[in-house]
């Protein structure tokens, strides 16, 4: 069985609350780093050390998953895209019946193909090519299933998937990766894994069995 409208609504409310709490924590962390920077810059000998520290601390960390590398511009872009998806789709969750999915894939051809395959079973399939939109959609609509490719804009798809237990704990997730170590990593936390560019038959069988 897919989520009922009531179940999805409760999950959405919980996820948006957690997202707001994460944003508050990130804002406090940023302010603390800015204060540290000012203190360090009072002495010329510490300026270099302060800059190195700031360069290493510009990722968004959600739970155990570091969604970004060391580029603060990407961190800001990811958060903006997630916020936009939540704002755009947050009111739609209650209207989703007969199953919903999020597909995150950096290659448009694969994205459209996977959406079409899942759409044969599910009534609503949402797509994203970047990590921020994918995370925002997961928060906003609480999909029954998610298919996440490792190759996304702004962040590694595995790191996005590893954030889902916090923001979409009941979503059944399939991670597409060619890396055996990454596949093992996601299986340890309860996700399924398959090679990138999976055939339609593999996707179709997986989504049919997802509610089991």
C-alpha positions, 0 to 999 in steps of 0.5 A: 500500500502507498501512503494515505493522504493523512500519513503523507501530510503528517510526514510532510509536517515533520520533515519541514519542521526538521528542515527549519531546525537544520537551517537554524543550526546552519545559520548559527554555525555560520555566525559562529564561524564569522565571529571566529574569523573576526577574532582571528583576523585581529592578529596578522599571524592568524589570518592564513589559518582562519582562511584555511579553516573557513574553506574547510567548513563550507559544506551543508551537513545533514545528519551524517551526510555531507551534501556539499564539498568545499564550495560555499556557493554550492551550499547556498544554491542547494539550500535555495533550490530546496527551499524553492521546491518546498514552497512550490510543492508543499501544498500538493502532498495531500492531493497525491493518491496512488503513489508518488515518486521522486527521481533525481538524475543529472542526465535528462535522458535517463531522468525522463526514461525513469519517470516514464517507467515509474509513471506506469505504476505511480500516479505522480512522479517528480523529477530533479537534476540537482541535489537541492531540488531533489531534497526539497521535493522529498521534504515537500511531498514525502514520496513513497519511492525515490530513485537517486542517481549518484551524478547530480548537480551540486552534490553526490546523489549518495549523500542526498540519499543518506539525508532521507532517513532524517527528512523522508524516513518512510520513503523506499529508496533506490540508489544508482551507482557504479561504485561497489563501495557506495552501493554497499554503503547505501545497503547498510542503511537499508536502501536498494542499489543498482547500476546507473542506467538500469534497464526498464525491467529492473526499475519496473520490478523494483517499484512494483515490489517497493511497498512490500 
